[in-house]
């Protein structure tokens, strides 16, 4: 049986991957489950749970249990602090915010969570997390040294360092609710020189922007805010997912 990471990589090699981010701090458990169910119908590949920093283990357990009761998708924790862990998930992005000015977000929260996580039968996926302008809440809270959205050299330096340090995934974040996403030129440059998969999130609201990032080399696209605000999650996500899946199909053929 494949691990979650193996499944992610396999899917990214045969096409493009879409992940839906759900924040338990903004929605009750059954609403989280409804969003996940509609996202699954729209074609999303994985559910990410997390995002905020004011979420505890109970909130994570309740949200993930509700989601797994209504979907067959793998659930991956996207932690904002050491408290955001749960044995109910399939995996956790064990991530380091490399360009944070606060050591807690580079390695502090990870150290605090390590022993509790060791007793949980969930997959730990090493991921490098980089925050770009404008950064939004995550940039402010983490005291990130924000990377300019079109700064190819700085992005590449961090990406190569992440690869050499042994991280298995790269996540480029513009911030939840950002007015714009990371530049396509940055994605192209990094993709041309780095071997590990690239995840891009923040500021992706349309099929056109998702497609442009996928064409630039993003292996996985994350959307979150759009699902929180949509009255119909399926209608909001389906065009975005279709646009990136088309690229995968053309790559196969």
Secondary structure as UniProt FT lines:
FT   HELIX           4..14
FT   STRAND          17..22
FT   TURN            24..26
FT   HELIX           29..42
FT   STRAND          46..50
FT   HELIX           57..70
FT   STRAND          74..78
FT   TURN            82..83
FT   TURN            87..88
FT   STRAND          91..97
FT   TURN            98..99
FT   HELIX           104..108
FT   HELIX           109..118
FT   STRAND          123..132
FT   TURN            133..134
FT   HELIX           136..141
FT   TURN            142..143
FT   TURN            149..150
FT   HELIX           152..165
FT   STRAND          169..173
FT   TURN            176..177
FT   HELIX           184..193
FT   STRAND          197..201
FT   HELIX           207..216
FT   STRAND          220..223
FT   HELIX           225..229
FT   HELIX           233..252
//
